[in-house]
Amino acid sequence: MSKDPAFLFYTSDFLVGVSDLTMEERGQYITLMCLQHTKGHLSAKNIKIAVGDVSPDVLAKFLVDSDGLYYNERLEQ
């Protein structure tokens, strides 16, 4: 079965969820969400390459799996 090329994006949920983030942090967050959708759970190296020094507030929106990889639980669902 092929992977869905898109994920649901609810604008009002996103805006509420990032209301405490700066514009730079919002960019990091949406970039990591897109990367997770295309590549799966993310290593610290993937994150560093994609967004540089990730904000602790952005990283807090991701959980860590048993392999030490980061993922957003809501996107996972």
C-alpha positions in Angstrom: 0.0 0.0 0.0 1.4 3.4 -1.0 1.9 6.2 1.5 -0.6 9.0 1.5 1.1 12.1 -0.1 -0.6 14.5 2.3 -1.7 14.8 6.0 -4.7 16.6 7.5 -3.8 20.1 8.5 -6.3 22.0 10.6 -5.3 25.6 10.5 -7.0 26.7 13.7 -5.5 23.8 15.7 -2.1 24.7 14.3 -2.4 28.3 15.2 -3.6 27.5 18.7 -0.8 25.0 19.1 2.0 27.4 18.1 0.7 30.5 19.8 3.6 30.4 22.2 6.2 30.0 19.5 8.1 32.6 17.6 7.9 32.7 13.8 11.3 31.0 13.6 10.1 28.2 15.9 6.9 27.8 13.9 9.0 27.3 10.8 11.1 24.7 12.6 7.9 22.9 13.8 6.2 22.7 10.4 9.4 21.7 8.7 9.9 18.8 11.2 6.2 17.8 10.8 6.6 17.6 7.0 9.9 15.7 7.4 8.3 13.2 9.8 5.5 12.7 7.3 7.9 11.9 4.5 10.6 10.0 6.4 9.1 8.7 9.6 10.6 9.1 13.0 13.5 11.5 13.1 17.0 11.2 14.5 18.7 14.1 16.2 20.9 14.3 13.2 17.9 14.6 10.8 16.6 17.4 13.0 19.9 19.2 13.1 20.3 19.0 9.3 16.8 20.2 8.7 16.5 23.1 11.1 19.8 23.6 12.7 19.7 24.2 16.5 16.1 23.3 17.3 14.3 25.3 19.9 13.6 23.4 23.2 9.9 24.5 22.8 9.7 23.0 19.4 11.4 19.7 20.5 8.9 19.5 23.4 6.2 18.9 20.8 7.8 15.6 19.9 8.1 12.4 21.8 11.0 10.0 21.8 10.5 6.4 20.8 12.3 3.3 22.1 15.0 3.8 19.5 15.7 7.4 20.5 13.9 8.9 17.5 11.6 11.9 17.6 8.0 11.9 16.5 4.9 14.0 16.9 2.2 11.8 18.3 -0.7 13.6 16.7 0.8 13.3 13.3 1.6 9.7 13.9 -2.2 9.0 14.4 
